[in-house]
Amino acid sequence: MTNENSEVLERLFAVIESRKGADASSSYTAKLFDAGMAEISRKVGEEAVETITAALSDPKNVTAESADLLYHLLVLWAEAGIKPEDVWAELEKREGTSGIDEKNLRGS
């Protein structure tokens, strides 16, 4: 993966953040922000289910559904005040730790 490809989420996140307070009639992202966290969360769930459904029934659509899911997840992060680098730092913290050990650490 090239550096340019690895930064696509950060570039998309910047565009998403720029839509805060924009005209909801001209921007789907602004419309989501206007609708609030409950609607954004509902859309993330909807896109997650569509991704799972594609994986189980029509794997050729997983790429498109995954892109939709990531977009809506980035909108949720922006609404919650979370930056991509916050998530990357959390992933780096977990790197090299088994999933079982990591879950046990969270539970204590």
MARFI-316755 format. One record per residue: residue in one letter; x, y, z of N, C-alpha, C in turn; chain. Coordinates in nm, 2 decimals. Each point is the difference from the previous one (the first is absolute). Last residue first. Example, Ala and Ser with C-alpha at 12.3 -4.5 7.8 and 13.67 -1.06 7.14 Angstrom:
REM MARFI-316755
   resn     n.xx     n.yy     n.zz    ca.xx    ca.yy    ca.zz     c.xx     c.yy     c.zz   chain
      s     1.28    -0.22     0.71     0.09     0.11     0.00    -0.08     0.11     0.08       A
      a     0.03    -0.57    -0.01    -0.09     0.12     0.00     0.09     0.12     0.00       A
END
This chain:
REM MARFI-316755
   resn     n.xx     n.yy     n.zz    ca.xx    ca.yy    ca.zz     c.xx     c.yy     c.zz   chain
      s    -1.06    -0.58     3.34     0.05     0.02     0.14     0.00     0.15     0.04       A
      g    -0.12    -0.17    -0.44    -0.10    -0.05     0.09     0.04     0.03     0.15       A
      r     0.28     0.08    -0.38    -0.11     0.10     0.00    -0.10    -0.03     0.11       A
      l     0.36    -0.30    -0.08     0.05     0.12     0.06    -0.11     0.11     0.01       A
      n    -0.09    -0.41    -0.22     0.01    -0.02     0.14     0.05     0.13     0.07       A
      k    -0.02     0.00    -0.47    -0.14     0.00     0.06     0.01    -0.02     0.15       A
      e     0.41    -0.04    -0.23    -0.05     0.14    -0.01    -0.14     0.01     0.06       A
      d     0.19    -0.43    -0.05     0.07     0.08     0.11    -0.06     0.14     0.00       A
      i    -0.15    -0.26    -0.35    -0.05    -0.06     0.13     0.06     0.08     0.12       A
      g     0.15     0.09    -0.44    -0.13     0.05     0.02    -0.06    -0.04     0.13       A
      s     0.53     0.05    -0.04    -0.11    -0.09    -0.06    -0.13     0.06     0.04       A
      t     0.43     0.30    -0.09    -0.07    -0.06     0.11    -0.11    -0.09    -0.05       A
      g     0.28     0.27    -0.28     0.09    -0.10     0.07    -0.07    -0.06     0.12       A
      e    -0.19     0.46    -0.13     0.08    -0.08    -0.09     0.09    -0.09     0.08       A
      r    -0.30     0.34     0.17    -0.05    -0.14     0.01     0.09    -0.09    -0.09       A
      k     0.06     0.47     0.02     0.01    -0.05     0.14    -0.02    -0.15     0.01       A
      e    -0.07     0.22    -0.41     0.14    -0.02     0.02     0.02    -0.05     0.15       A
      l    -0.43     0.12    -0.13     0.04    -0.12    -0.07     0.14    -0.03     0.03       A
      e    -0.16     0.40     0.17    -0.06    -0.11     0.07     0.04    -0.13    -0.06       A
      a     0.12     0.39    -0.23     0.08    -0.02     0.13    -0.05    -0.11     0.08       A
      w    -0.24     0.12    -0.39     0.13    -0.07    -0.03     0.08    -0.02     0.12       A
      v    -0.40     0.23     0.06    -0.02    -0.14    -0.03     0.12    -0.07    -0.03       A
      d     0.03     0.46     0.05    -0.04    -0.06     0.13    -0.02    -0.15    -0.01       A
      e     0.07     0.27    -0.39     0.13    -0.03     0.07    -0.03    -0.06     0.14       A
      p    -0.36     0.15    -0.27     0.05    -0.13    -0.05     0.13    -0.03     0.08       A
      k    -0.34     0.30     0.26     0.08     0.02    -0.12     0.05    -0.14    -0.04       A
      i    -0.45     0.19     0.30     0.11    -0.10    -0.01     0.07     0.02    -0.13       A
      g    -0.41     0.21     0.17     0.12     0.07     0.04     0.12    -0.09     0.00       A
      a    -0.48    -0.10    -0.12     0.05    -0.03     0.14     0.12     0.07     0.04       A
      e    -0.17     0.05    -0.45    -0.11     0.04     0.09     0.04    -0.02     0.15       A
      a     0.29    -0.17    -0.33     0.00     0.15     0.00    -0.11     0.06     0.09       A
      w     0.02    -0.47    -0.06     0.12     0.05     0.07     0.00     0.15     0.01       A
      l    -0.34    -0.20    -0.26    -0.02    -0.02     0.14     0.12     0.05     0.09       A
      v     0.04     0.01    -0.46    -0.09     0.10     0.04    -0.03    -0.01     0.15       A
      l     0.26    -0.34    -0.19     0.08     0.13     0.01    -0.09     0.12     0.04       A
      l    -0.20    -0.42    -0.09     0.08    -0.01     0.12     0.08     0.13     0.02       A
      h    -0.24    -0.05    -0.40    -0.09     0.03     0.11     0.07    -0.01     0.14       A
      y     0.26    -0.11    -0.39    -0.04     0.14    -0.01    -0.09     0.03     0.12       A
      l     0.12    -0.45    -0.04     0.11     0.08     0.04    -0.03     0.15     0.00       A
      l    -0.32    -0.31    -0.18     0.02    -0.01     0.15     0.11     0.09     0.05       A
      d    -0.06    -0.03    -0.46    -0.11     0.07     0.06     0.01     0.00     0.15       A
      a     0.31    -0.25    -0.24     0.03     0.14    -0.02    -0.12     0.09     0.07       A
      s    -0.05    -0.47    -0.01     0.10     0.04     0.09     0.04     0.15    -0.01       A
      e    -0.30    -0.19    -0.31    -0.06     0.01     0.13     0.10     0.04     0.11       A
      a     0.17    -0.08    -0.44    -0.09     0.12     0.00    -0.07     0.02     0.14       A
      t     0.26    -0.39    -0.05     0.08     0.12    -0.02    -0.08     0.12     0.01       A
      v    -0.21    -0.42    -0.01     0.06     0.03     0.13     0.08     0.13     0.00       A
      n    -0.24    -0.25    -0.37    -0.05     0.13     0.05     0.06     0.04     0.14       A
      k     0.08    -0.42    -0.22     0.05     0.10    -0.09    -0.04     0.14     0.04       A
      p    -0.15    -0.41     0.23     0.13     0.06     0.04     0.05     0.10    -0.10       A
      d    -0.47    -0.20     0.14     0.05     0.05    -0.13     0.13     0.07     0.02       A
      s    -0.23    -0.24     0.36    -0.09    -0.03    -0.12     0.06     0.04    -0.13       A
      l     0.20     0.06     0.45    -0.06    -0.13     0.01    -0.07    -0.04    -0.13       A
      a     0.22     0.43     0.05     0.10    -0.11     0.03    -0.06    -0.14    -0.01       A
      a    -0.29     0.38    -0.02     0.08    -0.02    -0.13     0.10    -0.11     0.02       A
      t    -0.24     0.12     0.38    -0.09    -0.06    -0.10     0.07    -0.03    -0.13       A
      i     0.23     0.25     0.33    -0.01    -0.14     0.04    -0.09    -0.08    -0.10       A
      t     0.02     0.46    -0.06     0.14    -0.05    -0.03    -0.01    -0.15     0.04       A
      e    -0.38     0.25     0.10     0.01    -0.02    -0.14     0.14    -0.06    -0.04       A
      v    -0.07     0.11     0.45    -0.09    -0.11    -0.04     0.01    -0.03    -0.15       A
      a     0.22     0.38     0.16     0.07    -0.12     0.05    -0.08    -0.13    -0.04       A
      e    -0.19     0.42    -0.09     0.11    -0.03    -0.09     0.08    -0.12     0.04       A
      e    -0.34     0.16     0.28    -0.06    -0.04    -0.12     0.11    -0.05    -0.10       A
      g     0.13     0.20     0.41    -0.05    -0.14     0.02    -0.06    -0.05    -0.13       A
      v     0.15     0.44     0.00     0.11    -0.09     0.01    -0.05    -0.14     0.02       A
      k    -0.33     0.32    -0.01     0.06    -0.02    -0.13     0.12    -0.09     0.00       A
      r    -0.20     0.13     0.41    -0.09    -0.09    -0.08     0.06    -0.03    -0.13       A
      s     0.22     0.32     0.25     0.02    -0.13     0.06    -0.08    -0.10    -0.08       A
      i    -0.07     0.45    -0.10     0.13    -0.04    -0.05     0.03    -0.15     0.05       A
      e    -0.38     0.20     0.17    -0.02    -0.03    -0.14     0.13    -0.05    -0.06       A
      a     0.01     0.15     0.44    -0.09    -0.12    -0.01    -0.01    -0.04    -0.14       A
      m     0.25     0.40     0.10     0.07    -0.13     0.03    -0.10    -0.12    -0.02       A
      g    -0.13     0.45    -0.27     0.05    -0.03     0.13     0.05    -0.15     0.01       A
      a    -0.20     0.32    -0.36    -0.08    -0.11     0.06     0.05    -0.04     0.13       A
      d     0.25     0.30    -0.26    -0.12     0.07     0.05    -0.09    -0.10     0.07       A
      f     0.38    -0.17    -0.22     0.04     0.08     0.12    -0.12     0.07     0.06       A
      l    -0.06    -0.22    -0.41     0.02    -0.10     0.11     0.03     0.08     0.13       A
      k    -0.04     0.26    -0.38    -0.13    -0.06     0.04     0.01    -0.10     0.11       A
      a     0.39     0.16    -0.20    -0.05     0.11     0.09    -0.14    -0.05     0.04       A
      t     0.20    -0.28    -0.31     0.07     0.00     0.13    -0.05     0.10     0.10       A
      y    -0.17     0.00    -0.44    -0.05    -0.12     0.07     0.07    -0.01     0.14       A
      s    -0.08     0.45    -0.29     0.11    -0.09     0.04    -0.06    -0.11     0.09       A
      s    -0.25     0.38    -0.18     0.09    -0.02    -0.11     0.11    -0.10     0.04       A
      s    -0.36     0.14     0.29    -0.07    -0.03    -0.13     0.10    -0.02    -0.11       A
      a     0.14     0.12     0.44    -0.04    -0.14     0.00    -0.08    -0.04    -0.13       A
      d     0.40     0.37     0.11    -0.15     0.00    -0.04    -0.04    -0.15    -0.02       A
      a     0.41     0.09     0.34    -0.03     0.03    -0.14    -0.15    -0.01    -0.02       A
      g     0.25    -0.10     0.41    -0.06     0.13    -0.01    -0.03     0.04    -0.14       A
      k     0.34    -0.38     0.02    -0.08     0.04     0.12    -0.05     0.15    -0.01       A
      r     0.29    -0.23    -0.32    -0.15     0.01    -0.03    -0.08     0.03     0.13       A
      s     0.48    -0.08    -0.02    -0.03     0.13    -0.06    -0.15     0.02    -0.03       A
      e     0.17    -0.42     0.17     0.00     0.11     0.11    -0.03     0.14    -0.06       A
      i     0.05    -0.36    -0.30    -0.12    -0.02     0.08    -0.01     0.11     0.11       A
      v     0.38    -0.02    -0.27    -0.11     0.05    -0.08    -0.13    -0.01     0.09       A
      a     0.39    -0.17     0.18     0.01     0.14    -0.01    -0.12     0.06    -0.07       A
      f     0.04    -0.47     0.02    -0.04     0.06     0.13     0.01     0.15     0.00       A
      l     0.16    -0.24    -0.38    -0.14     0.00     0.01    -0.05     0.06     0.13       A
      r     0.46    -0.04    -0.04    -0.05     0.10    -0.10    -0.15     0.00     0.00       A
      e     0.21    -0.33     0.26     0.02     0.13     0.06    -0.05     0.11    -0.09       A
      l    -0.02    -0.44    -0.16    -0.10     0.02     0.11     0.02     0.14     0.06       A
      v     0.31    -0.14    -0.33    -0.13     0.03    -0.06    -0.11     0.03     0.11       A
      e     0.49    -0.14     0.02    -0.05     0.13     0.05    -0.14     0.04    -0.05       A
      s     0.26    -0.39    -0.14    -0.02    -0.01     0.14    -0.06     0.12     0.07       A
      n     0.11    -0.01    -0.47    -0.12    -0.08     0.03    -0.02    -0.01     0.15       A
      e     0.38     0.22    -0.15    -0.12     0.08    -0.04    -0.12    -0.08     0.04       A
      n     0.41    -0.20     0.06    -0.02     0.09     0.11    -0.13     0.08    -0.04       A
      t     0.03    -0.48    -0.21     0.08     0.12     0.00    -0.04     0.09     0.11       A
      m    -0.01    -0.55    -0.02    -0.09     0.12     0.00     0.09     0.12     0.00       A
END
